[in-house]
Amino acid sequence: MTSCLAPGALGTTRPTPAAWTRLSTAVLLLVAASAGAGTARAQTPAQKLSPFVVTAIRAPQPPEHVPFSLKTFDADALRATPALSLDGALRSVPGFSLFRRSDSLTANPSAQGVSLRGLGPSGASRSLIVLDGVPLNDPFGGWVAWMLVPRESLSRVELVRGGGAPAWGNAALGGVVQLFTAVPETAQRRLVLSGGDFSTRSAELEISQPAGAGIVQLFGRAFATDGIALVAPERRGSIDVAAASHHSWLAARWHVPLGENLTATITGRTFRETRNNGTPYQRNASRANLGSVALAGRPSTAFAWNAVGYAQDQLFSSTFSSVNATRTAETPASDQFAVPATAGGATWTGNWHHAGGGGTTAGLDARHVRGETREHFTFVNGAFTRLRVAGGTQDIGGVFALHEQPLAAGWRASLGVRLDRWRETDGLRRESDRATGTVSRADRYADRDGTEFSPSAGLIWQPAPAWRLRAAGQQAFRRPTLNELYRPFRQGANVTEANPALRTEHVTTGELAAEWAQPRGEPAGLSLNAAVFWNDLRDAVGNVTLVRGPGTFPLFGAIAAGGVGRQKLNLDRTEVRGLELGGTWRAGDSLSFNADALFNHATVRRASVAPALVGKRIVQVPRRSATLGATWRAPGGFIVTPRLRWIGAQFEDDENQLPLGEVVIVDLGISRPLTKNIELFLTAENLADARLETGRSVDGVVNIGTPRFLLGGVRGNW
């Protein structure tokens, strides 16, 4: 366990940026002025992973062999998508979202959990995010530090919706998002400089250099922004300030062959971030150090294996306050001055190729997490009077096997099974008086353990070259995080209690899909796809409203007028039924369009702890969402990538009393190569300055997301 820091040791440094002009506007003018320059586009270095191979089941396979919904982004697509953040780029997929509509540019880290297909958004992800084989889900809370990812150096992203649980285990209820860092074959340098509105500026660097038989990679990024206002103008007061943030990270990798059939990749990362959360007192800070060793062997043409071992050490801190009705003053509510966590894990996977086109993948993995929250609370006479320490340990490990086999001409089937064992120990919650040391609460929770079985099955039929029909289903599980089990928190007038008795979440998922595509190689082409899906989620962990202020309540203590008391409780059954539609049209070599839409019906079906919730829509899930995008290689070497996103109305709260309006957001990306190795780019998010409601409180305060935001820069690659 990392050592305790003094109160305020993290999260008290406010960025002090120098004055910046609107660099994005200057870049746009420069792009226009350079229309006669060379049109050769910067080349993407060769990658070791073929763009026609995916690893959804931890084994390389063609995309047409995957029975679940699969979306991939290559390096060029990621860079061209008009979004500042990686999670913003992935919002091109309807159904991909964080806990709320805000992205990682403004969202509190504890609200950056990933949701896919409306499977119960939560601060703790119900989908697994993996970077180069290592889980990115926070070991204590399950959320994802998206700003830690080297977006400019990614070779590809694979997003599997509704699948992956037998291969990946815990937390893969909604699916798996895999991120892969590029490994170039030769020396490479990449520098990206950008700046724009709200004094936003960023520099990202990659240096790849051959070293003997291997290659060494160094990555780094520094980012800062004065931020945007989080409260809507009609309720904004003098206490409201912009959500400034800054972060930096460094990473190093050594990719080296150890023999004719064995390679190793050693990686180290360090990350620092501080954020302001909308008022002078409310701030948070994160620190993370990660290390991993990966081995990959191919002793024969029919067998390959890989192994990964990793360790994480991190610290999080956050402060919360209550703001008065006129938003002119705030009162400290809690100071979570240290939330330390450590994690370690290992995986081994073997892949066997069989005669006749079949294949088997099997392996095992394990993960150990230890963490706790250390918090000052109960603010009286200008000081916090009480101390809380709560946390525990969690161990999860499993074995799995998956087999895929052609059955007949045009038919292919897959089966998978996984068995996991989990154990939680050392659970505690201790509260004491800071002045006297008198202990008012000393809970020790009984150790808990359990066994989980996760099967999957898929069937693919290709009746004609242009058609592919598929059916797939799986069962998956997620253990509540240490944060959900042990960490209560107060935000404004609202109190949310943890629950050490939370049960394991289980989901049964099924989908049927049809895909049609014109043959490749034609100058123009059309592809269409449709999928119906069903998720039956049992024992979903939700923040359930139990009391309303004003008053003093046994579980929550004092709650002011307008505040509510919620506890993390299991909802017996929630259900998500939906329809996904998608299509791409390549009008020629210079113009293409893509469109995707998601229609889902996400409701609470049974809730013995809160019967009034039955029939209510699941919090933070819109009924409809869609995206429409295009790529145009315009005259003069310009590449234009507009994107339109439509997000339907949804609810902020479990009781469906706090609606968030629908919104249409227009984004635009423009890039132009100046030379073979230098490219200028401009990103315009929310070009029409639409009002994006991201939160609503009982007292009528509305939070909003990113307004019109222009960012421009230069990308060099040599």
C-alpha positions in Angstrom: 0.0 0.0 0.0 1.3 3.4 -0.9 2.0 5.7 2.0 -0.5 8.3 3.2 0.1 11.8 2.0 -0.6 14.9 4.0 -4.0 16.6 3.4 -3.8 18.7 0.3 -0.6 17.1 -1.0 -2.3 16.4 -4.3 -4.7 18.5 -6.2 -3.7 22.0 -4.9 -1.5 23.1 -7.8 -3.5 25.2 -10.3 -2.1 25.5 -13.8 -0.7 29.0 -14.7 -0.6 29.0 -18.5 0.9 31.8 -20.5 -1.4 33.7 -22.8 -2.2 31.9 -26.1 -3.8 33.3 -29.2 -6.3 31.2 -31.1 -3.7 29.1 -32.8 -6.4 27.1 -34.5 -7.6 30.1 -36.5 -4.0 30.9 -37.6 -3.6 27.2 -38.7 -6.8 27.4 -40.7 -5.5 30.5 -42.5 -2.1 28.8 -43.1 -3.9 25.8 -44.6 -5.8 28.0 -47.0 -2.7 29.9 -47.9 -0.7 26.7 -48.7 -3.2 25.2 -51.1 -0.6 25.0 -53.8 1.9 23.1 -51.7 2.7 19.4 -52.1 -0.1 17.0 -51.7 1.7 13.9 -50.6 0.2 12.7 -47.3 2.4 11.8 -44.4 3.0 8.1 -44.5 2.0 5.8 -41.7 4.8 3.4 -40.7 4.4 -0.3 -41.3 2.8 -2.0 -38.3 3.4 -5.5 -37.1 -0.4 -6.1 -36.7 -2.2 -6.5 -40.0 -5.3 -4.3 -40.4 -7.1 -7.4 -41.5 -6.5 -9.3 -38.3 -8.3 -8.7 -35.0 -7.7 -10.3 -31.6 -11.2 -10.2 -30.0 -10.6 -13.7 -28.4 -6.9 -13.1 -27.6 -6.0 -14.8 -30.9 -5.4 -13.3 -34.3 -8.3 -14.0 -36.6 -9.9 -12.3 -39.6 -12.8 -10.0 -38.8 -15.2 -12.1 -40.8 -14.7 -14.9 -38.2 -15.9 -12.8 -35.3 -19.6 -13.5 -34.5 -20.0 -10.4 -32.3 -20.4 -6.8 -33.4 -17.0 -5.5 -34.2 -15.8 -2.0 -35.0 -12.2 -1.1 -35.7 -10.3 2.2 -36.1 -6.9 2.3 -37.7 -4.3 5.0 -37.0 -5.4 7.3 -39.8 -9.1 7.1 -38.8 -8.2 7.9 -35.2 -6.2 11.0 -36.1 -8.8 12.2 -38.6 -11.7 12.0 -36.3 -12.7 15.5 -35.2 -12.3 15.1 -31.4 -9.7 16.2 -28.9 -9.8 13.1 -26.7 -9.6 9.4 -27.6 -13.0 8.7 -25.9 -14.4 11.6 -28.0 -13.2 9.9 -31.1 -14.8 6.6 -30.1 -18.1 8.3 -29.7 -18.4 7.9 -33.4 -19.8 4.5 -32.4 -23.4 5.0 -31.1 -23.8 3.4 -27.7 -20.2 4.2 -26.7 -20.3 6.7 -23.9 -18.8 7.5 -20.5 -21.0 7.6 -17.4 -22.3 11.0 -18.5 -22.3 12.9 -21.8 -19.2 14.9 -20.9 -15.9 13.5 -22.2 -12.6 13.1 -20.5 -11.7 16.8 -21.3 -14.1 17.9 -18.5 -15.4 14.9 -16.7 -14.3 14.0 -13.2 -12.1 10.9 -13.4 -14.5 8.9 -11.3 -17.2 9.5 -14.0 -15.1 8.1 -16.9 -16.5 4.6 -16.8 -17.4 3.2 -20.2 -20.8 2.1 -21.3 -21.6 0.1 -24.5 -25.1 -0.4 -25.9 -26.7 1.3 -22.8 -25.7 -1.4 -20.5 -26.3 0.6 -17.3 -23.8 3.5 -17.4 -21.8 3.8 -14.2 -18.7 5.5 -13.0 -17.3 1.9 -12.8 -17.0 0.6 -16.4 -19.2 -2.3 -17.4 -16.8 -2.8 -20.3 -13.1 -3.8 -20.2 -10.5 -1.4 -21.7 -7.1 -3.0 -22.5 -3.9 -1.2 -23.6 -1.3 -3.6 -25.1 -2.7 -6.5 -23.1 -2.9 -4.6 -19.7 -6.3 -3.6 -18.3 -6.8 0.2 -18.1 -9.8 0.1 -15.8 -8.8 1.8 -12.6 -8.0 -0.9 -10.0 -9.9 0.8 -7.2 -12.9 2.4 -9.0 -13.2 0.8 -12.5 -13.1 4.1 -14.4 -10.6 4.8 -17.2 -7.9 7.4 -17.4 -8.3 8.2 -21.1 -5.8 11.0 -21.1 -3.1 8.4 -20.2 -3.4 6.8 -23.7 -0.9 7.8 -26.4 -3.5 8.4 -29.1 -1.0 9.7 -31.7 1.0 6.5 -31.4 -1.9 3.9 -31.5 -1.9 1.6 -34.5 -5.5 0.5 -34.1 -8.5 0.2 -31.7 -10.8 -2.8 -31.7 -14.3 -2.4 -30.1 -16.3 -5.6 -29.5 -19.8 -5.0 -28.4 -21.6 -7.7 -26.4 -18.7 -10.2 -26.6 -15.3 -11.1 -25.2 -16.3 -12.3 -21.7 -14.9 -15.8 -21.9 -11.6 -14.6 -23.1 -11.3 -11.6 -20.8 -13.4 -12.3 -17.7 -14.4 -9.8 -15.1 -15.9 -6.4 -16.3 -16.4 -7.5 -19.9 -20.2 -7.3 -19.6 -20.8 -4.8 -22.3 -17.8 -5.8 -24.4 -14.1 -5.1 -24.8 -12.2 -2.1 -26.2 -8.6 -3.0 -27.1 -5.9 -0.4 -27.8 -2.7 -1.2 -29.6 0.5 0.9 -29.6 2.3 0.9 -32.9 5.7 -0.8 -33.2 7.5 0.6 -36.3 10.0 -1.5 -38.2 12.5 1.4 -38.5 13.6 4.6 -36.8 10.8 7.1 -36.5 10.2 10.5 -35.0 6.7 12.1 -34.5 6.0 15.4 -32.9 2.5 16.9 -32.6 1.9 20.5 -31.4 -1.6 21.9 -31.0 -3.4 24.8 -29.4 -6.7 26.5 -29.4 -9.7 27.9 -27.5 -9.7 28.2 -23.7 -5.9 28.4 -23.8 -5.6 24.8 -24.6 -2.2 23.6 -25.7 -0.6 20.2 -26.1 2.7 18.6 -27.2 3.1 14.9 -27.9 6.3 13.3 -28.9 7.4 9.8 -30.0 10.9 8.6 -30.7 11.5 5.1 -32.0 15.1 4.0 -32.5 16.5 0.6 -33.4 18.8 -0.8 -30.7 20.6 -3.9 -31.7 18.1 -6.5 -32.9 15.2 -4.6 -31.2 13.7 -1.2 -31.1 13.3 1.3 -28.3 10.4 3.7 -28.1 10.0 6.8 -26.0 6.7 8.7 -25.7 5.7 11.8 -23.9 2.9 14.3 -23.6 2.2 17.6 -21.9 -1.4 19.0 -22.0 -3.1 22.0 -20.3 -6.3 24.0 -20.7 -7.9 26.8 -18.8 -11.1 24.7 -19.3 -14.8 25.5 -19.8 -17.5 26.5 -17.4 -19.5 23.5 -16.2 -22.7 25.2 -15.1 -25.3 26.6 -17.6 -25.3 30.4 -17.9 -28.7 30.9 -16.4 -27.6 29.5 -13.0 -23.9 30.3 -13.1 -22.7 32.4 -10.1 -19.6 34.0 -8.8 -18.4 30.7 -7.3 -18.3 28.9 -10.6 -15.0 28.8 -12.4 -13.8 27.1 -15.5 -12.8 23.4 -15.2 -9.0 23.8 -15.8 -6.9 20.8 -16.1 -3.4 19.7 -17.0 -1.6 16.4 -17.3 1.6 14.9 -18.4 2.9 11.4 -19.0 6.0 9.6 -20.1 6.3 6.1 -21.4 9.1 3.8 -22.7 9.1 0.5 -24.5 11.7 -1.9 -25.5 10.7 -4.5 -28.1 13.4 -7.0 -28.6 13.7 -10.6 -30.0 15.1 -13.1 -27.5 15.5 -15.9 -30.0 14.3 -17.0 -33.4 10.8 -17.6 -32.1 10.5 -15.4 -29.0 10.1 -11.7 -28.5 9.8 -9.5 -25.4 8.2 -6.1 -24.9 9.1 -4.2 -21.7 7.0 -1.1 -20.9 7.0 1.6 -18.3 4.5 4.5 -17.9 4.1 7.4 -15.5 1.1 9.7 -15.4 0.2 12.9 -13.5 -3.0 14.9 -13.7 -4.7 17.7 -11.8 -8.2 19.1 -12.5 -10.5 21.8 -11.3 -14.1 20.6 -11.0 -16.0 23.9 -11.4 -15.5 25.7 -8.1 -12.4 27.0 -6.3 -12.5 24.2 -3.6 -13.4 21.3 -5.8 -10.3 19.7 -7.3 -8.9 16.3 -8.0 -5.5 14.9 -8.8 -4.3 11.5 -10.1 -0.9 9.8 -10.1 -0.2 6.5 -11.7 2.9 4.4 -12.4 2.6 1.2 -14.6 5.0 -1.4 -15.7 4.6 -4.5 -17.8 6.6 -7.3 -19.5 5.1 -9.2 -22.5 6.5 -12.3 -24.1 5.4 -13.8 -27.4 6.5 -17.1 -28.8 5.8 -19.1 -31.9 7.6 -22.5 -31.5 5.8 -23.9 -34.6 3.5 -22.8 -37.4 0.6 -24.5 -35.6 1.1 -23.1 -32.1 1.8 -19.6 -30.6 1.6 -18.2 -27.1 1.9 -15.0 -25.3 2.3 -13.9 -21.7 1.9 -10.6 -19.9 2.8 -9.6 -16.4 2.0 -6.1 -15.0 2.0 -3.9 -11.9 0.3 -0.6 -11.1 0.7 1.9 -8.3 -1.5 4.9 -8.1 -2.9 7.7 -5.9 -6.1 9.7 -6.3 -7.4 12.7 -4.3 -10.6 14.7 -4.6 -12.5 17.4 -2.8 -16.2 18.1 -2.7 -18.3 21.1 -1.5 -21.8 22.3 -1.1 -22.8 25.5 -3.0 -25.4 27.9 -1.8 -28.6 28.6 -3.8 -27.3 31.8 -5.3 -24.0 30.1 -6.2 -22.0 32.8 -4.5 -20.3 30.7 -1.8 -19.3 27.1 -1.1 -18.8 25.0 2.0 -16.3 22.1 2.0 -18.2 18.8 2.2 -15.4 16.3 2.2 -11.7 16.0 1.4 -10.7 12.6 0.1 -7.0 13.5 0.5 -5.6 10.1 -0.5 -7.1 7.1 -2.3 -4.1 4.8 -2.8 -4.3 1.6 -4.8 -2.0 -1.1 -6.1 -2.6 -3.8 -8.6 -0.7 -6.7 -10.2 -1.7 -9.3 -12.7 -0.5 -11.9 -15.2 -1.9 -13.7 -18.2 -0.9 -16.6 -20.4 -2.6 -17.5 -23.7 -2.0 -20.3 -26.2 -3.3 -20.5 -29.7 -3.5 -23.7 -31.7 -4.3 -23.9 -35.4 -5.9 -27.1 -36.6 -6.1 -28.7 -40.0 -9.3 -27.8 -41.8 -9.3 -24.1 -40.7 -10.2 -24.6 -37.0 -8.5 -23.0 -34.0 -8.4 -23.2 -30.2 -7.4 -20.5 -27.8 -6.9 -21.3 -24.1 -5.2 -19.6 -21.1 -5.4 -18.3 -17.6 -5.1 -14.9 -15.9 -5.2 -13.4 -12.4 -5.4 -9.9 -10.9 -4.8 -8.7 -7.3 -6.0 -5.3 -6.2 -5.6 -3.5 -2.9 -6.9 0.0 -2.1 -8.6 2.3 0.3 -10.0 5.8 0.7 -8.8 8.2 3.3 -11.1 11.1 3.8 -11.8 14.1 6.1 -15.5 14.9 6.5 -18.0 16.7 8.7 -17.0 20.4 8.3 -17.7 22.4 11.4 -16.4 25.9 12.4 -14.0 26.1 9.5 -12.4 22.6 9.8 -13.1 19.0 9.1 -13.7 17.1 12.4 -13.7 13.5 11.4 -11.5 11.0 9.6 -12.7 8.0 7.5 -10.5 5.1 6.3 -12.2 2.4 4.2 -11.0 -0.2 1.7 -9.9 -3.8 1.2 -8.4 -6.3 -1.2 -9.8 -8.2 -4.2 -8.4 -11.2 -6.1 -9.9 -12.5 -9.3 -8.4 -15.3 -11.5 -9.7 -17.6 -14.2 -9.1 -20.2 -16.9 -10.7 -20.1 -20.3 -10.9 -22.0 -23.6 -12.4 -21.0 -26.9 -12.7 -23.1 -30.1 -13.8 -22.1 -33.6 -14.5 -24.5 -36.4 -15.8 -24.4 -40.0 -18.9 -26.7 -40.1 -19.6 -26.7 -43.9 -19.3 -24.5 -46.8 -20.2 -20.9 -45.6 -20.7 -22.0 -42.0 -18.5 -21.4 -39.0 -19.2 -21.9 -35.3 -17.4 -20.9 -32.1 -17.8 -22.0 -28.5 -16.1 -20.6 -25.4 -16.1 -21.3 -21.6 -14.5 -19.6 -18.7 -14.3 -20.4 -15.0 -13.3 -17.6 -12.5 -12.7 -17.6 -8.8 -12.9 -14.3 -6.8 -12.1 -13.5 -3.2 -12.4 -10.2 -1.2 -10.6 -9.8 2.1 -9.6 -7.2 4.7 -12.7 -5.1 4.2 -12.9 -2.3 6.7 -14.5 1.1 7.5 -13.1 3.1 10.4 -14.2 6.6 11.4 -12.8 8.7 14.2 -12.6 12.2 15.7 -9.6 14.1 14.3 -9.1 16.1 17.5 -9.4 13.3 20.1 -8.8 10.2 18.1 -12.0 8.6 19.5 -13.3 5.9 17.2 -17.0 6.2 16.4 -17.1 3.4 13.9 -14.9 0.4 13.4 -16.5 -2.1 10.9 -14.7 -5.2 9.8 -16.4 -7.0 7.0 -16.4 -10.8 6.6 -14.3 -12.2 3.8 -16.3 -13.2 0.7 -15.6 -15.4 -2.3 -17.4 -17.0 -5.2 -17.1 -18.9 -8.5 -18.3 -17.6 -11.9 -19.0 -19.5 -15.1 -19.0 -17.6 -18.4 -20.0 -19.4 -21.6 -20.3 -18.0 -25.2 -21.4 -19.3 -28.5 -21.4 -17.9 -32.0 -22.6 -19.0 -35.5 -21.7 -17.4 -38.8 -23.3 -18.2 -42.2 -22.2 -16.7 -45.5 -24.8 -17.8 -48.0 -23.3 -15.6 -50.7 -20.1 -13.6 -51.1 -21.9 -10.4 -50.4 -23.8 -11.6 -47.3 -22.9 -12.6 -43.8 -25.4 -13.6 -41.2 -24.4 -14.2 -37.6 -25.8 -15.1 -34.2 -24.0 -14.9 -30.9 -24.6 -15.0 -27.2 -22.6 -15.0 -23.9 -22.9 -14.8 -20.2 -20.6 -12.4 -18.3 -20.0 -11.1 -14.8 -18.6 -8.1 -12.9 -17.6 -7.9 -9.3 -18.3 -4.5 -7.7 -15.1 -2.5 -7.4 -13.6 -1.6 -4.0 -14.9 1.9 -4.6 -18.5 0.6 -4.8 -18.1 -1.7 -1.9 -16.4 0.7 0.6 -16.1 4.3 -0.5 -19.0 6.7 0.3 -18.9 10.2 -1.1 -20.7 13.5 -0.8 -21.2 15.8 -3.9 -22.9 19.1 -3.2 -26.0 18.4 -1.1 -26.1 14.8 -2.3 -24.8 11.8 -0.3 -24.0 8.4 -1.8 -23.3 5.5 0.5 -21.1 2.5 -0.4 -22.4 -1.1 0.3 -20.0 -3.9 1.3 -22.8 -6.5 0.7 -23.2 -5.9 -3.0 -23.7 -9.0 -5.1 -22.0 -9.9 -8.4 -23.5 -8.5 -11.5 -24.4 -11.1 -14.3 -25.6 -10.5 -17.8 -27.0 -12.7 -20.5 -26.4 -11.2 -24.0 -27.7 -12.3 -27.4 -27.7 -10.8 -30.9 -28.7 -11.6 -34.4 -27.2 -9.6 -37.3 -27.0 -9.4 -41.1 -24.3 -7.7 -43.1 -24.2 -7.0 -46.9 -21.3 -5.5 -48.8 -20.3 -5.0 -52.4 -17.1 -6.8 -53.4 -13.9 -5.0 -52.5 -11.8 -3.5 -55.2 -14.6 -1.6 -57.0 -14.1 2.2 -57.2 -17.5 2.7 -55.5 -19.1 0.5 -52.9 -21.8 0.2 -50.4 -22.0 -1.9 -47.2 -25.0 -2.2 -44.8 -25.4 -4.0 -41.5 -28.2 -4.4 -38.9 -28.2 -6.2 -35.6 -30.8 -6.8 -32.9 -29.6 -7.4 -29.4 -30.8 -8.2 -25.9 -29.1 -7.8 -22.6 -30.6 -9.2 -19.4 -28.6 -7.7 -16.5 -29.2 -9.2 -13.1 -28.1 -7.5 -9.8 -27.0 -4.3 -11.5 -25.3 -2.0 -9.1 -27.1 1.4 -9.1 -27.2 4.6 -7.1 -30.7 4.2 -5.6 -32.4 7.2 -4.1 -33.7 6.4 -0.6 -34.3 9.8 1.2 -34.7 13.5 0.4 -33.5 16.4 2.5 -33.8 18.4 4.5 -33.2 16.2 7.6 -30.9 13.9 9.4 -31.1 10.3 8.5 -29.5 7.2 10.1 -27.5 6.0 7.1 -26.6 9.4 5.6 -26.4 12.0 8.4 -27.5 15.5 7.7 -28.8 16.3 4.2 -29.7 19.9 3.2 -32.8 21.0 1.4 -32.6 19.9 -2.3 -30.2 17.1 -1.5 -30.9 13.4 -1.7 -29.4 10.3 0.0 -28.5 7.4 -2.3 -26.9 4.0 -1.7 -25.3 1.6 -4.1 -27.8 -1.3 -4.2 -28.4 -4.3 -6.5 -31.3 -3.9 -8.9 -32.8 -7.4 -9.4 -33.1 -7.2 -13.1 -32.6 -4.6 -15.8 -33.1 -5.2 -19.5 -31.7 -3.5 -22.7 -33.3 -4.4 -26.0 -32.1 -2.6 -29.1 -31.4 -2.3 -32.8 -28.2 -1.2 -34.4 -28.1 0.0 -38.0 -25.0 1.0 -40.0 -23.7 1.6 -43.4 -20.8 3.0 -45.4 -20.8 4.3 -49.0 -17.6 4.8 -50.9 -18.6 7.2 -53.7 -15.2 7.0 -55.2 -11.5 7.3 -54.3 -12.0 10.8 -52.9 -15.4 10.6 -51.1 -17.0 8.3 -48.6 -19.8 8.4 -46.1 -20.6 6.4 -43.0 -23.8 6.3 -40.8 -24.6 4.4 -37.6 -27.7 4.5 -35.4 -28.7 2.8 -32.2 -32.3 2.4 -30.9 -32.6 0.8 -27.5 -35.1 0.3 -24.8 -33.3 0.2 -21.4 -35.6 -0.3 -18.4 -35.7 -1.6 -14.9 -37.7 -4.9 -14.8 -37.5 -5.8 -11.2 -36.2 -4.0 -8.1 -37.1 -5.3 -4.7 -35.1 -2.6 -3.0 -37.0 0.1 -4.8 -40.2 -1.1 -6.4 -41.1 2.4 -7.7 -38.2 2.1 -10.2 -39.8 -0.8 -12.1 -40.6 0.4 -15.6 -38.3 3.4 -15.3 -35.6 4.0 -17.9 -32.1 3.2 -16.9 -30.2 6.3 -15.9 -28.0 8.1 -18.5 -29.2 5.9 -21.4 -30.9 7.7 -24.4 -33.5 5.8 -26.4 -31.9 6.9 -29.7 -28.5 8.0 -30.9 -26.8 8.3 -34.3 -23.7 9.5 -36.1 -23.2 10.6 -39.7 -19.7 11.2 -41.0 -17.8 11.6 -44.2 -14.2 11.8 -45.5 -13.5 14.0 -48.5 -10.1 14.2 -50.2 -10.7 17.7 -51.6 -8.8 19.5 -54.3 -5.5 21.1 -53.1 -4.7 18.1 -50.9 -7.2 19.0 -48.1 -8.8 16.1 -46.2 -12.2 17.1 -44.7 -13.9 14.9 -42.1 -17.2 16.3 -40.9 -19.2 14.4 -38.2 -22.8 14.9 -37.0 -23.8 13.3 -33.7 -27.4 13.0 -32.4 -28.0 12.1 -28.8 -31.5 11.5 -27.7 -33.1 12.7 -24.4 -32.2 10.8 -21.3 -32.5 11.0 -17.5 -29.9 12.1 -14.9 -31.5 10.1 -12.0 -32.9 6.7 -11.3 -36.4 8.1 -10.6 -36.6 9.7 -14.1 -37.3 13.1 -12.6 -34.3 15.0 -14.0 -34.4 15.0 -17.9 -31.5 15.9 -20.1 -32.5 17.2 -23.5 -31.7 15.8 -26.9 -28.9 17.5 -28.8 -27.3 17.5 -32.3 -23.6 18.1 -32.4 -21.6 19.0 -35.5 -17.9 18.4 -35.5 -15.4 19.1 -38.3 -11.8 18.1 -39.0 -9.6 19.5 -41.7 -6.0 18.5 -42.5 -3.6 19.2 -45.2 0.0 17.9 -45.8 2.5 20.6 -46.5 5.3 18.1 -47.3 5.7 14.3 -47.2 6.3 14.5 -43.5 4.5 17.6 -42.2 0.7 18.0 -41.9 -1.4 20.8 -40.6 -4.8 20.0 -39.0 -7.8 21.8 -37.5 -10.5 20.3 -35.3 -13.8 22.1 -34.6 -15.9 20.4 -31.9 -19.5 21.4 -31.5 -19.2 23.8 -34.4 -22.8 25.0 -34.0 -22.3 25.7 -30.3 -25.2 23.4 -29.3 -26.2 23.2 -25.7 -25.1 19.8 -24.4 -26.7 19.0 -21.0 -24.5 16.7 -19.0 -26.1 16.8 -15.6 -29.1 18.2 -13.7 -29.6 18.5 -9.9 -32.7 18.5 -7.8 -32.4 22.2 -7.3 -32.4 22.9 -11.0 -28.7 23.4 -11.7 -27.8 22.2 -15.1 -24.3 21.2 -16.1 -23.2 21.5 -19.7 -20.5 20.0 -21.9 -18.0 21.4 -24.3 -19.2 24.4 -26.3 -17.8 25.4 -29.7 -14.1 24.4 -29.4 -11.4 25.1 -32.1 -8.1 23.4 -31.9 -5.3 23.5 -34.6 -1.9 22.2 -34.9 0.9 20.6 -36.8 2.0 16.9 -37.0 5.5 16.0 -38.1 6.6 12.5 -38.9 10.1 11.6 -40.1 
